[in-house]
Amino acid sequence: MGLVAGFGTMVGNAAGPVMTIYLISRGLRKKEFIGTCAWFFFIVNLSKLPIMCGLGMLTTDTVGFGLIVACLAPVGSIMGIWLLRIIPQRPFDVLALSLAGIAAIRLIIA
C-alpha cells in the first residue's frame, strides 16, 4: 500500500484515499491516523522536492506562494486539534472513508 500511495502522490497527489482506506482498515485510532498521515506525506513530499526541482516545477512564484500559505498552517493545526477532540472515533472513520470514496470517484471521473 505504501508503494501505491507513493506512486499516487508522485503522479497526481492522489494518495490520500489509498492511505485513508489502508490506515483505517489497520484499526488506527484517529490520533494515530492523523499522525501517520502527516509523517508519511511529509516524508514523501520532501523526497519529491529534488524531482520537482529537476522538472522545473519549483519556481520563485510557487515557493513564494507556498510560504504565504504556510502562514495559515498554525490556524489549520489548531482547528484540526479542536475538531479531533470533539468527534468520536466511529463518525471519524465513517467521515474519513466517505471523503476518501468521494475523492477516489472524483479522480476517476476527472
DATA-V86629 format. One record per pair of residues at least 6 apart in sequence whose ideal C-beta (glycine too) atoms are under 7 Angstrom apart, sorted by the first residue. I is the first residue (numbers start at 1). J is the second residue. D is the distance in whole Angstrom. If there is no record, write none. Layout:
I:J:D  I:J:D
This chain:
1:18:6  1:22:4  4:18:5  5:15:4  5:18:5  5:19:5  6:15:7  6:44:6  8:14:4  8:15:4  8:18:6  9:15:4  9:44:5  10:48:6  14:107:5  16:100:7  16:103:6  17:100:4  17:103:5  17:104:4  19:37:6  19:40:6  20:96:5  20:97:7  20:100:4  21:97:7  21:100:6  23:33:5  23:36:6  23:37:7  24:33:7  24:93:5  24:96:6  24:97:6  28:36:6  29:89:6  30:84:6  30:89:6  30:92:5  31:84:7  34:84:7  52:58:5
